[in-house]
Amino acid sequence: MLRPVFSVLLVLLATSFAKYIPKSGKRIPQTLSRGWGDQLIWAQTYEEALYWSRSRNKPLMVLFHLEDCPHSQAFKKVFSDNNEIQKTLDEFFIVLNLVYETTDKHLSPDGQYVPRIIFVDPSMTVRADITGPYSNRMYAYEPGDIKLLISNMQRARKLLKSEL
């Protein structure tokens, strides 16, 4: 008598663990994130990101980096661990990270370096006015610049709303 009850209990327990979905609504990690935010939905190409930006009326954030760059790796750690950045990007932005340069020269207004973040509004205008703290690398960010990046993300959102 105990054996069938134990078997049923074991089957129920196994199926409940197999179908477990976290209450936080976490998504399956994507390889497109490259470690910059596994819970974000990343565009695969610049063209796809522009399409999503325009069709969803959200600004695009393009992040240029290299996998073997120590500056990119240090910034990635702080960027991916910051809940405010991850939440803001998930709700209000289209995101794309690139390990190669695009053919659009507007995305490298002051040169090709990494890590570099460029904002593009839904009208496909590169937001050259939203810069980082450095005069020689205007769109570069380092781990200590996270607060400025958050501020710049808010600027990209607010200006978008006031333009429409």
Chimera marker file (.cmm) of the C-alpha trace (Angstrom):
<marker_set name="trace">
<marker id="1" x="0.000" y="0.000" z="0.000" r="1" g="1" b="0" radius="0.5"/>
<marker id="2" x="2.792" y="2.383" z="0.828" r="1" g="1" b="0" radius="0.5"/>
<marker id="3" x="4.730" y="1.668" z="-2.353" r="1" g="1" b="0" radius="0.5"/>
<marker id="4" x="2.037" y="2.921" z="-4.841" r="1" g="1" b="0" radius="0.5"/>
<marker id="5" x="1.452" y="6.050" z="-2.758" r="1" g="1" b="0" radius="0.5"/>
<marker id="6" x="5.181" y="6.717" z="-2.662" r="1" g="1" b="0" radius="0.5"/>
<marker id="7" x="5.424" y="6.181" z="-6.451" r="1" g="1" b="0" radius="0.5"/>
<marker id="8" x="2.591" y="8.640" z="-7.157" r="1" g="1" b="0" radius="0.5"/>
<marker id="9" x="4.127" y="11.168" z="-4.791" r="1" g="1" b="0" radius="0.5"/>
<marker id="10" x="7.510" y="10.805" z="-6.491" r="1" g="1" b="0" radius="0.5"/>
<marker id="11" x="5.975" y="11.307" z="-9.965" r="1" g="1" b="0" radius="0.5"/>
<marker id="12" x="4.066" y="14.407" z="-8.812" r="1" g="1" b="0" radius="0.5"/>
<marker id="13" x="7.177" y="15.828" z="-7.225" r="1" g="1" b="0" radius="0.5"/>
<marker id="14" x="9.247" y="15.224" z="-10.371" r="1" g="1" b="0" radius="0.5"/>
<marker id="15" x="6.670" y="16.863" z="-12.670" r="1" g="1" b="0" radius="0.5"/>
<marker id="16" x="6.308" y="19.876" z="-10.408" r="1" g="1" b="0" radius="0.5"/>
<marker id="17" x="10.068" y="20.511" z="-10.559" r="1" g="1" b="0" radius="0.5"/>
<marker id="18" x="10.203" y="19.938" z="-14.315" r="1" g="1" b="0" radius="0.5"/>
<marker id="19" x="7.644" y="22.688" z="-14.995" r="1" g="1" b="0" radius="0.5"/>
<marker id="20" x="8.904" y="25.227" z="-12.496" r="1" g="1" b="0" radius="0.5"/>
<marker id="21" x="8.828" y="28.805" z="-13.776" r="1" g="1" b="0" radius="0.5"/>
<marker id="22" x="10.323" y="31.512" z="-11.546" r="1" g="1" b="0" radius="0.5"/>
<marker id="23" x="7.849" y="34.075" z="-10.230" r="1" g="1" b="0" radius="0.5"/>
<marker id="24" x="10.159" y="36.861" z="-11.366" r="1" g="1" b="0" radius="0.5"/>
<marker id="25" x="9.320" y="36.014" z="-14.977" r="1" g="1" b="0" radius="0.5"/>
<marker id="26" x="12.917" y="35.392" z="-15.989" r="1" g="1" b="0" radius="0.5"/>
<marker id="27" x="13.476" y="34.668" z="-19.635" r="1" g="1" b="0" radius="0.5"/>
<marker id="28" x="15.727" y="32.010" z="-21.089" r="1" g="1" b="0" radius="0.5"/>
<marker id="29" x="19.221" y="33.515" z="-21.502" r="1" g="1" b="0" radius="0.5"/>
<marker id="30" x="20.138" y="34.427" z="-25.055" r="1" g="1" b="0" radius="0.5"/>
<marker id="31" x="23.556" y="34.105" z="-26.595" r="1" g="1" b="0" radius="0.5"/>
<marker id="32" x="23.051" y="37.533" z="-28.191" r="1" g="1" b="0" radius="0.5"/>
<marker id="33" x="23.495" y="39.128" z="-24.764" r="1" g="1" b="0" radius="0.5"/>
<marker id="34" x="27.154" y="38.085" z="-24.616" r="1" g="1" b="0" radius="0.5"/>
<marker id="35" x="26.879" y="38.545" z="-20.843" r="1" g="1" b="0" radius="0.5"/>
<marker id="36" x="25.594" y="42.138" z="-20.926" r="1" g="1" b="0" radius="0.5"/>
<marker id="37" x="22.128" y="41.229" z="-19.650" r="1" g="1" b="0" radius="0.5"/>
<marker id="38" x="20.804" y="37.730" z="-20.166" r="1" g="1" b="0" radius="0.5"/>
<marker id="39" x="17.238" y="38.750" z="-19.313" r="1" g="1" b="0" radius="0.5"/>
<marker id="40" x="17.090" y="41.421" z="-22.031" r="1" g="1" b="0" radius="0.5"/>
<marker id="41" x="15.867" y="40.814" z="-25.560" r="1" g="1" b="0" radius="0.5"/>
<marker id="42" x="18.770" y="41.756" z="-27.816" r="1" g="1" b="0" radius="0.5"/>
<marker id="43" x="18.495" y="42.574" z="-31.499" r="1" g="1" b="0" radius="0.5"/>
<marker id="44" x="20.674" y="40.452" z="-33.741" r="1" g="1" b="0" radius="0.5"/>
<marker id="45" x="21.681" y="43.074" z="-36.319" r="1" g="1" b="0" radius="0.5"/>
<marker id="46" x="21.770" y="46.854" z="-36.605" r="1" g="1" b="0" radius="0.5"/>
<marker id="47" x="19.078" y="46.752" z="-39.287" r="1" g="1" b="0" radius="0.5"/>
<marker id="48" x="16.802" y="44.631" z="-37.096" r="1" g="1" b="0" radius="0.5"/>
<marker id="49" x="17.388" y="46.978" z="-34.152" r="1" g="1" b="0" radius="0.5"/>
<marker id="50" x="16.467" y="50.026" z="-36.259" r="1" g="1" b="0" radius="0.5"/>
<marker id="51" x="13.287" y="48.282" z="-37.399" r="1" g="1" b="0" radius="0.5"/>
<marker id="52" x="12.314" y="47.393" z="-33.820" r="1" g="1" b="0" radius="0.5"/>
<marker id="53" x="13.115" y="50.921" z="-32.654" r="1" g="1" b="0" radius="0.5"/>
<marker id="54" x="10.912" y="52.493" z="-35.282" r="1" g="1" b="0" radius="0.5"/>
<marker id="55" x="8.029" y="50.012" z="-35.051" r="1" g="1" b="0" radius="0.5"/>
<marker id="56" x="7.915" y="50.000" z="-31.224" r="1" g="1" b="0" radius="0.5"/>
<marker id="57" x="8.723" y="53.717" z="-30.912" r="1" g="1" b="0" radius="0.5"/>
<marker id="58" x="11.568" y="53.087" z="-28.472" r="1" g="1" b="0" radius="0.5"/>
<marker id="59" x="15.098" y="54.506" z="-28.539" r="1" g="1" b="0" radius="0.5"/>
<marker id="60" x="17.915" y="52.177" z="-29.522" r="1" g="1" b="0" radius="0.5"/>
<marker id="61" x="21.044" y="51.751" z="-27.439" r="1" g="1" b="0" radius="0.5"/>
<marker id="62" x="24.005" y="50.384" z="-29.420" r="1" g="1" b="0" radius="0.5"/>
<marker id="63" x="26.841" y="49.009" z="-27.316" r="1" g="1" b="0" radius="0.5"/>
<marker id="64" x="30.200" y="48.414" z="-29.018" r="1" g="1" b="0" radius="0.5"/>
<marker id="65" x="32.662" y="46.138" z="-27.206" r="1" g="1" b="0" radius="0.5"/>
<marker id="66" x="35.255" y="43.409" z="-27.691" r="1" g="1" b="0" radius="0.5"/>
<marker id="67" x="35.216" y="40.048" z="-25.934" r="1" g="1" b="0" radius="0.5"/>
<marker id="68" x="38.943" y="40.165" z="-25.130" r="1" g="1" b="0" radius="0.5"/>
<marker id="69" x="39.152" y="43.844" z="-24.126" r="1" g="1" b="0" radius="0.5"/>
<marker id="70" x="39.810" y="44.331" z="-20.382" r="1" g="1" b="0" radius="0.5"/>
<marker id="71" x="37.963" y="47.691" z="-20.404" r="1" g="1" b="0" radius="0.5"/>
<marker id="72" x="34.914" y="46.080" z="-22.031" r="1" g="1" b="0" radius="0.5"/>
<marker id="73" x="35.001" y="43.192" z="-19.544" r="1" g="1" b="0" radius="0.5"/>
<marker id="74" x="35.210" y="45.504" z="-16.522" r="1" g="1" b="0" radius="0.5"/>
<marker id="75" x="32.356" y="47.650" z="-17.819" r="1" g="1" b="0" radius="0.5"/>
<marker id="76" x="30.277" y="44.554" z="-18.666" r="1" g="1" b="0" radius="0.5"/>
<marker id="77" x="30.483" y="43.338" z="-15.056" r="1" g="1" b="0" radius="0.5"/>
<marker id="78" x="29.144" y="46.606" z="-13.622" r="1" g="1" b="0" radius="0.5"/>
<marker id="79" x="26.608" y="47.058" z="-16.452" r="1" g="1" b="0" radius="0.5"/>
<marker id="80" x="25.096" y="43.573" z="-16.167" r="1" g="1" b="0" radius="0.5"/>
<marker id="81" x="24.957" y="43.688" z="-12.349" r="1" g="1" b="0" radius="0.5"/>
<marker id="82" x="23.140" y="47.036" z="-12.195" r="1" g="1" b="0" radius="0.5"/>
<marker id="83" x="19.413" y="46.372" z="-11.710" r="1" g="1" b="0" radius="0.5"/>
<marker id="84" x="18.359" y="49.908" z="-12.612" r="1" g="1" b="0" radius="0.5"/>
<marker id="85" x="20.110" y="49.743" z="-15.985" r="1" g="1" b="0" radius="0.5"/>
<marker id="86" x="18.752" y="46.282" z="-16.745" r="1" g="1" b="0" radius="0.5"/>
<marker id="87" x="15.178" y="47.236" z="-15.819" r="1" g="1" b="0" radius="0.5"/>
<marker id="88" x="15.272" y="50.508" z="-17.782" r="1" g="1" b="0" radius="0.5"/>
<marker id="89" x="16.661" y="48.785" z="-20.864" r="1" g="1" b="0" radius="0.5"/>
<marker id="90" x="14.082" y="46.000" z="-20.637" r="1" g="1" b="0" radius="0.5"/>
<marker id="91" x="11.139" y="48.391" z="-20.393" r="1" g="1" b="0" radius="0.5"/>
<marker id="92" x="12.096" y="51.395" z="-22.497" r="1" g="1" b="0" radius="0.5"/>
<marker id="93" x="14.861" y="50.555" z="-24.997" r="1" g="1" b="0" radius="0.5"/>
<marker id="94" x="15.773" y="48.385" z="-27.925" r="1" g="1" b="0" radius="0.5"/>
<marker id="95" x="19.263" y="47.028" z="-27.263" r="1" g="1" b="0" radius="0.5"/>
<marker id="96" x="22.032" y="45.826" z="-29.542" r="1" g="1" b="0" radius="0.5"/>
<marker id="97" x="25.589" y="44.887" z="-28.683" r="1" g="1" b="0" radius="0.5"/>
<marker id="98" x="28.186" y="44.602" z="-31.396" r="1" g="1" b="0" radius="0.5"/>
<marker id="99" x="31.685" y="43.180" z="-31.424" r="1" g="1" b="0" radius="0.5"/>
<marker id="100" x="32.282" y="44.574" z="-34.902" r="1" g="1" b="0" radius="0.5"/>
<marker id="101" x="31.822" y="47.956" z="-36.549" r="1" g="1" b="0" radius="0.5"/>
<marker id="102" x="28.818" y="48.682" z="-38.762" r="1" g="1" b="0" radius="0.5"/>
<marker id="103" x="28.874" y="50.342" z="-42.154" r="1" g="1" b="0" radius="0.5"/>
<marker id="104" x="26.968" y="53.309" z="-40.687" r="1" g="1" b="0" radius="0.5"/>
<marker id="105" x="29.652" y="55.934" z="-40.040" r="1" g="1" b="0" radius="0.5"/>
<marker id="106" x="27.211" y="57.901" z="-37.852" r="1" g="1" b="0" radius="0.5"/>
<marker id="107" x="27.802" y="55.275" z="-35.144" r="1" g="1" b="0" radius="0.5"/>
<marker id="108" x="31.460" y="56.238" z="-34.866" r="1" g="1" b="0" radius="0.5"/>
<marker id="109" x="31.367" y="60.054" z="-34.902" r="1" g="1" b="0" radius="0.5"/>
<marker id="110" x="34.668" y="60.409" z="-33.035" r="1" g="1" b="0" radius="0.5"/>
<marker id="111" x="36.389" y="57.146" z="-33.922" r="1" g="1" b="0" radius="0.5"/>
<marker id="112" x="36.168" y="53.422" z="-33.393" r="1" g="1" b="0" radius="0.5"/>
<marker id="113" x="36.951" y="52.410" z="-29.820" r="1" g="1" b="0" radius="0.5"/>
<marker id="114" x="35.409" y="50.196" z="-27.156" r="1" g="1" b="0" radius="0.5"/>
<marker id="115" x="33.447" y="50.170" z="-24.985" r="1" g="1" b="0" radius="0.5"/>
<marker id="116" x="31.260" y="52.771" z="-26.683" r="1" g="1" b="0" radius="0.5"/>
<marker id="117" x="27.526" y="53.476" z="-26.334" r="1" g="1" b="0" radius="0.5"/>
<marker id="118" x="25.509" y="55.354" z="-28.936" r="1" g="1" b="0" radius="0.5"/>
<marker id="119" x="21.803" y="56.178" z="-28.675" r="1" g="1" b="0" radius="0.5"/>
<marker id="120" x="19.553" y="56.293" z="-31.750" r="1" g="1" b="0" radius="0.5"/>
<marker id="121" x="15.994" y="57.624" z="-31.631" r="1" g="1" b="0" radius="0.5"/>
<marker id="122" x="13.051" y="55.970" z="-33.448" r="1" g="1" b="0" radius="0.5"/>
<marker id="123" x="13.343" y="58.473" z="-36.311" r="1" g="1" b="0" radius="0.5"/>
<marker id="124" x="16.752" y="56.815" z="-36.940" r="1" g="1" b="0" radius="0.5"/>
<marker id="125" x="18.669" y="59.895" z="-35.834" r="1" g="1" b="0" radius="0.5"/>
<marker id="126" x="21.918" y="59.213" z="-33.988" r="1" g="1" b="0" radius="0.5"/>
<marker id="127" x="21.829" y="61.107" z="-30.692" r="1" g="1" b="0" radius="0.5"/>
<marker id="128" x="25.273" y="62.714" z="-30.858" r="1" g="1" b="0" radius="0.5"/>
<marker id="129" x="24.257" y="65.060" z="-28.021" r="1" g="1" b="0" radius="0.5"/>
<marker id="130" x="24.214" y="62.234" z="-25.448" r="1" g="1" b="0" radius="0.5"/>
<marker id="131" x="27.862" y="61.690" z="-24.556" r="1" g="1" b="0" radius="0.5"/>
<marker id="132" x="29.994" y="60.140" z="-21.845" r="1" g="1" b="0" radius="0.5"/>
<marker id="133" x="32.385" y="62.023" z="-19.550" r="1" g="1" b="0" radius="0.5"/>
<marker id="134" x="35.506" y="61.970" z="-21.737" r="1" g="1" b="0" radius="0.5"/>
<marker id="135" x="36.412" y="64.631" z="-24.299" r="1" g="1" b="0" radius="0.5"/>
<marker id="136" x="38.796" y="62.400" z="-26.256" r="1" g="1" b="0" radius="0.5"/>
<marker id="137" x="36.352" y="59.442" z="-26.401" r="1" g="1" b="0" radius="0.5"/>
<marker id="138" x="32.979" y="61.124" z="-26.245" r="1" g="1" b="0" radius="0.5"/>
<marker id="139" x="30.834" y="57.959" z="-26.155" r="1" g="1" b="0" radius="0.5"/>
<marker id="140" x="33.043" y="55.823" z="-23.902" r="1" g="1" b="0" radius="0.5"/>
<marker id="141" x="31.987" y="54.682" z="-20.448" r="1" g="1" b="0" radius="0.5"/>
<marker id="142" x="34.001" y="53.041" z="-17.687" r="1" g="1" b="0" radius="0.5"/>
<marker id="143" x="32.788" y="51.155" z="-14.593" r="1" g="1" b="0" radius="0.5"/>
<marker id="144" x="32.733" y="54.346" z="-12.502" r="1" g="1" b="0" radius="0.5"/>
<marker id="145" x="30.477" y="56.105" z="-15.032" r="1" g="1" b="0" radius="0.5"/>
<marker id="146" x="27.331" y="54.050" z="-14.389" r="1" g="1" b="0" radius="0.5"/>
<marker id="147" x="25.423" y="56.958" z="-12.811" r="1" g="1" b="0" radius="0.5"/>
<marker id="148" x="26.131" y="59.112" z="-15.860" r="1" g="1" b="0" radius="0.5"/>
<marker id="149" x="24.981" y="56.297" z="-18.150" r="1" g="1" b="0" radius="0.5"/>
<marker id="150" x="21.713" y="56.002" z="-16.214" r="1" g="1" b="0" radius="0.5"/>
<marker id="151" x="21.267" y="59.772" z="-16.495" r="1" g="1" b="0" radius="0.5"/>
<marker id="152" x="21.956" y="59.626" z="-20.237" r="1" g="1" b="0" radius="0.5"/>
<marker id="153" x="19.431" y="56.816" z="-20.630" r="1" g="1" b="0" radius="0.5"/>
<marker id="154" x="16.822" y="59.011" z="-18.926" r="1" g="1" b="0" radius="0.5"/>
<marker id="155" x="17.765" y="61.885" z="-21.263" r="1" g="1" b="0" radius="0.5"/>
<marker id="156" x="17.271" y="59.631" z="-24.281" r="1" g="1" b="0" radius="0.5"/>
<marker id="157" x="13.808" y="58.666" z="-23.005" r="1" g="1" b="0" radius="0.5"/>
<marker id="158" x="12.678" y="62.170" z="-21.998" r="1" g="1" b="0" radius="0.5"/>
<marker id="159" x="13.784" y="63.809" z="-25.223" r="1" g="1" b="0" radius="0.5"/>
<marker id="160" x="12.043" y="61.084" z="-27.187" r="1" g="1" b="0" radius="0.5"/>
<marker id="161" x="8.748" y="61.861" z="-25.443" r="1" g="1" b="0" radius="0.5"/>
<marker id="162" x="9.082" y="65.618" z="-25.869" r="1" g="1" b="0" radius="0.5"/>
<marker id="163" x="9.816" y="65.269" z="-29.594" r="1" g="1" b="0" radius="0.5"/>
<marker id="164" x="6.627" y="63.342" z="-30.325" r="1" g="1" b="0" radius="0.5"/>
<link id1="1" id2="2" r="1" g="1" b="0" radius="0.2"/>
<link id1="2" id2="3" r="1" g="1" b="0" radius="0.2"/>
<link id1="3" id2="4" r="1" g="1" b="0" radius="0.2"/>
<link id1="4" id2="5" r="1" g="1" b="0" radius="0.2"/>
<link id1="5" id2="6" r="1" g="1" b="0" radius="0.2"/>
<link id1="6" id2="7" r="1" g="1" b="0" radius="0.2"/>
<link id1="7" id2="8" r="1" g="1" b="0" radius="0.2"/>
<link id1="8" id2="9" r="1" g="1" b="0" radius="0.2"/>
<link id1="9" id2="10" r="1" g="1" b="0" radius="0.2"/>
<link id1="10" id2="11" r="1" g="1" b="0" radius="0.2"/>
<link id1="11" id2="12" r="1" g="1" b="0" radius="0.2"/>
<link id1="12" id2="13" r="1" g="1" b="0" radius="0.2"/>
<link id1="13" id2="14" r="1" g="1" b="0" radius="0.2"/>
<link id1="14" id2="15" r="1" g="1" b="0" radius="0.2"/>
<link id1="15" id2="16" r="1" g="1" b="0" radius="0.2"/>
<link id1="16" id2="17" r="1" g="1" b="0" radius="0.2"/>
<link id1="17" id2="18" r="1" g="1" b="0" radius="0.2"/>
<link id1="18" id2="19" r="1" g="1" b="0" radius="0.2"/>
<link id1="19" id2="20" r="1" g="1" b="0" radius="0.2"/>
<link id1="20" id2="21" r="1" g="1" b="0" radius="0.2"/>
<link id1="21" id2="22" r="1" g="1" b="0" radius="0.2"/>
<link id1="22" id2="23" r="1" g="1" b="0" radius="0.2"/>
<link id1="23" id2="24" r="1" g="1" b="0" radius="0.2"/>
<link id1="24" id2="25" r="1" g="1" b="0" radius="0.2"/>
<link id1="25" id2="26" r="1" g="1" b="0" radius="0.2"/>
<link id1="26" id2="27" r="1" g="1" b="0" radius="0.2"/>
<link id1="27" id2="28" r="1" g="1" b="0" radius="0.2"/>
<link id1="28" id2="29" r="1" g="1" b="0" radius="0.2"/>
<link id1="29" id2="30" r="1" g="1" b="0" radius="0.2"/>
<link id1="30" id2="31" r="1" g="1" b="0" radius="0.2"/>
<link id1="31" id2="32" r="1" g="1" b="0" radius="0.2"/>
<link id1="32" id2="33" r="1" g="1" b="0" radius="0.2"/>
<link id1="33" id2="34" r="1" g="1" b="0" radius="0.2"/>
<link id1="34" id2="35" r="1" g="1" b="0" radius="0.2"/>
<link id1="35" id2="36" r="1" g="1" b="0" radius="0.2"/>
<link id1="36" id2="37" r="1" g="1" b="0" radius="0.2"/>
<link id1="37" id2="38" r="1" g="1" b="0" radius="0.2"/>
<link id1="38" id2="39" r="1" g="1" b="0" radius="0.2"/>
<link id1="39" id2="40" r="1" g="1" b="0" radius="0.2"/>
<link id1="40" id2="41" r="1" g="1" b="0" radius="0.2"/>
<link id1="41" id2="42" r="1" g="1" b="0" radius="0.2"/>
<link id1="42" id2="43" r="1" g="1" b="0" radius="0.2"/>
<link id1="43" id2="44" r="1" g="1" b="0" radius="0.2"/>
<link id1="44" id2="45" r="1" g="1" b="0" radius="0.2"/>
<link id1="45" id2="46" r="1" g="1" b="0" radius="0.2"/>
<link id1="46" id2="47" r="1" g="1" b="0" radius="0.2"/>
<link id1="47" id2="48" r="1" g="1" b="0" radius="0.2"/>
<link id1="48" id2="49" r="1" g="1" b="0" radius="0.2"/>
<link id1="49" id2="50" r="1" g="1" b="0" radius="0.2"/>
<link id1="50" id2="51" r="1" g="1" b="0" radius="0.2"/>
<link id1="51" id2="52" r="1" g="1" b="0" radius="0.2"/>
<link id1="52" id2="53" r="1" g="1" b="0" radius="0.2"/>
<link id1="53" id2="54" r="1" g="1" b="0" radius="0.2"/>
<link id1="54" id2="55" r="1" g="1" b="0" radius="0.2"/>
<link id1="55" id2="56" r="1" g="1" b="0" radius="0.2"/>
<link id1="56" id2="57" r="1" g="1" b="0" radius="0.2"/>
<link id1="57" id2="58" r="1" g="1" b="0" radius="0.2"/>
<link id1="58" id2="59" r="1" g="1" b="0" radius="0.2"/>
<link id1="59" id2="60" r="1" g="1" b="0" radius="0.2"/>
<link id1="60" id2="61" r="1" g="1" b="0" radius="0.2"/>
<link id1="61" id2="62" r="1" g="1" b="0" radius="0.2"/>
<link id1="62" id2="63" r="1" g="1" b="0" radius="0.2"/>
<link id1="63" id2="64" r="1" g="1" b="0" radius="0.2"/>
<link id1="64" id2="65" r="1" g="1" b="0" radius="0.2"/>
<link id1="65" id2="66" r="1" g="1" b="0" radius="0.2"/>
<link id1="66" id2="67" r="1" g="1" b="0" radius="0.2"/>
<link id1="67" id2="68" r="1" g="1" b="0" radius="0.2"/>
<link id1="68" id2="69" r="1" g="1" b="0" radius="0.2"/>
<link id1="69" id2="70" r="1" g="1" b="0" radius="0.2"/>
<link id1="70" id2="71" r="1" g="1" b="0" radius="0.2"/>
<link id1="71" id2="72" r="1" g="1" b="0" radius="0.2"/>
<link id1="72" id2="73" r="1" g="1" b="0" radius="0.2"/>
<link id1="73" id2="74" r="1" g="1" b="0" radius="0.2"/>
<link id1="74" id2="75" r="1" g="1" b="0" radius="0.2"/>
<link id1="75" id2="76" r="1" g="1" b="0" radius="0.2"/>
<link id1="76" id2="77" r="1" g="1" b="0" radius="0.2"/>
<link id1="77" id2="78" r="1" g="1" b="0" radius="0.2"/>
<link id1="78" id2="79" r="1" g="1" b="0" radius="0.2"/>
<link id1="79" id2="80" r="1" g="1" b="0" radius="0.2"/>
<link id1="80" id2="81" r="1" g="1" b="0" radius="0.2"/>
<link id1="81" id2="82" r="1" g="1" b="0" radius="0.2"/>
<link id1="82" id2="83" r="1" g="1" b="0" radius="0.2"/>
<link id1="83" id2="84" r="1" g="1" b="0" radius="0.2"/>
<link id1="84" id2="85" r="1" g="1" b="0" radius="0.2"/>
<link id1="85" id2="86" r="1" g="1" b="0" radius="0.2"/>
<link id1="86" id2="87" r="1" g="1" b="0" radius="0.2"/>
<link id1="87" id2="88" r="1" g="1" b="0" radius="0.2"/>
<link id1="88" id2="89" r="1" g="1" b="0" radius="0.2"/>
<link id1="89" id2="90" r="1" g="1" b="0" radius="0.2"/>
<link id1="90" id2="91" r="1" g="1" b="0" radius="0.2"/>
<link id1="91" id2="92" r="1" g="1" b="0" radius="0.2"/>
<link id1="92" id2="93" r="1" g="1" b="0" radius="0.2"/>
<link id1="93" id2="94" r="1" g="1" b="0" radius="0.2"/>
<link id1="94" id2="95" r="1" g="1" b="0" radius="0.2"/>
<link id1="95" id2="96" r="1" g="1" b="0" radius="0.2"/>
<link id1="96" id2="97" r="1" g="1" b="0" radius="0.2"/>
<link id1="97" id2="98" r="1" g="1" b="0" radius="0.2"/>
<link id1="98" id2="99" r="1" g="1" b="0" radius="0.2"/>
<link id1="99" id2="100" r="1" g="1" b="0" radius="0.2"/>
<link id1="100" id2="101" r="1" g="1" b="0" radius="0.2"/>
<link id1="101" id2="102" r="1" g="1" b="0" radius="0.2"/>
<link id1="102" id2="103" r="1" g="1" b="0" radius="0.2"/>
<link id1="103" id2="104" r="1" g="1" b="0" radius="0.2"/>
<link id1="104" id2="105" r="1" g="1" b="0" radius="0.2"/>
<link id1="105" id2="106" r="1" g="1" b="0" radius="0.2"/>
<link id1="106" id2="107" r="1" g="1" b="0" radius="0.2"/>
<link id1="107" id2="108" r="1" g="1" b="0" radius="0.2"/>
<link id1="108" id2="109" r="1" g="1" b="0" radius="0.2"/>
<link id1="109" id2="110" r="1" g="1" b="0" radius="0.2"/>
<link id1="110" id2="111" r="1" g="1" b="0" radius="0.2"/>
<link id1="111" id2="112" r="1" g="1" b="0" radius="0.2"/>
<link id1="112" id2="113" r="1" g="1" b="0" radius="0.2"/>
<link id1="113" id2="114" r="1" g="1" b="0" radius="0.2"/>
<link id1="114" id2="115" r="1" g="1" b="0" radius="0.2"/>
<link id1="115" id2="116" r="1" g="1" b="0" radius="0.2"/>
<link id1="116" id2="117" r="1" g="1" b="0" radius="0.2"/>
<link id1="117" id2="118" r="1" g="1" b="0" radius="0.2"/>
<link id1="118" id2="119" r="1" g="1" b="0" radius="0.2"/>
<link id1="119" id2="120" r="1" g="1" b="0" radius="0.2"/>
<link id1="120" id2="121" r="1" g="1" b="0" radius="0.2"/>
<link id1="121" id2="122" r="1" g="1" b="0" radius="0.2"/>
<link id1="122" id2="123" r="1" g="1" b="0" radius="0.2"/>
<link id1="123" id2="124" r="1" g="1" b="0" radius="0.2"/>
<link id1="124" id2="125" r="1" g="1" b="0" radius="0.2"/>
<link id1="125" id2="126" r="1" g="1" b="0" radius="0.2"/>
<link id1="126" id2="127" r="1" g="1" b="0" radius="0.2"/>
<link id1="127" id2="128" r="1" g="1" b="0" radius="0.2"/>
<link id1="128" id2="129" r="1" g="1" b="0" radius="0.2"/>
<link id1="129" id2="130" r="1" g="1" b="0" radius="0.2"/>
<link id1="130" id2="131" r="1" g="1" b="0" radius="0.2"/>
<link id1="131" id2="132" r="1" g="1" b="0" radius="0.2"/>
<link id1="132" id2="133" r="1" g="1" b="0" radius="0.2"/>
<link id1="133" id2="134" r="1" g="1" b="0" radius="0.2"/>
<link id1="134" id2="135" r="1" g="1" b="0" radius="0.2"/>
<link id1="135" id2="136" r="1" g="1" b="0" radius="0.2"/>
<link id1="136" id2="137" r="1" g="1" b="0" radius="0.2"/>
<link id1="137" id2="138" r="1" g="1" b="0" radius="0.2"/>
<link id1="138" id2="139" r="1" g="1" b="0" radius="0.2"/>
<link id1="139" id2="140" r="1" g="1" b="0" radius="0.2"/>
<link id1="140" id2="141" r="1" g="1" b="0" radius="0.2"/>
<link id1="141" id2="142" r="1" g="1" b="0" radius="0.2"/>
<link id1="142" id2="143" r="1" g="1" b="0" radius="0.2"/>
<link id1="143" id2="144" r="1" g="1" b="0" radius="0.2"/>
<link id1="144" id2="145" r="1" g="1" b="0" radius="0.2"/>
<link id1="145" id2="146" r="1" g="1" b="0" radius="0.2"/>
<link id1="146" id2="147" r="1" g="1" b="0" radius="0.2"/>
<link id1="147" id2="148" r="1" g="1" b="0" radius="0.2"/>
<link id1="148" id2="149" r="1" g="1" b="0" radius="0.2"/>
<link id1="149" id2="150" r="1" g="1" b="0" radius="0.2"/>
<link id1="150" id2="151" r="1" g="1" b="0" radius="0.2"/>
<link id1="151" id2="152" r="1" g="1" b="0" radius="0.2"/>
<link id1="152" id2="153" r="1" g="1" b="0" radius="0.2"/>
<link id1="153" id2="154" r="1" g="1" b="0" radius="0.2"/>
<link id1="154" id2="155" r="1" g="1" b="0" radius="0.2"/>
<link id1="155" id2="156" r="1" g="1" b="0" radius="0.2"/>
<link id1="156" id2="157" r="1" g="1" b="0" radius="0.2"/>
<link id1="157" id2="158" r="1" g="1" b="0" radius="0.2"/>
<link id1="158" id2="159" r="1" g="1" b="0" radius="0.2"/>
<link id1="159" id2="160" r="1" g="1" b="0" radius="0.2"/>
<link id1="160" id2="161" r="1" g="1" b="0" radius="0.2"/>
<link id1="161" id2="162" r="1" g="1" b="0" radius="0.2"/>
<link id1="162" id2="163" r="1" g="1" b="0" radius="0.2"/>
<link id1="163" id2="164" r="1" g="1" b="0" radius="0.2"/>
</marker_set>
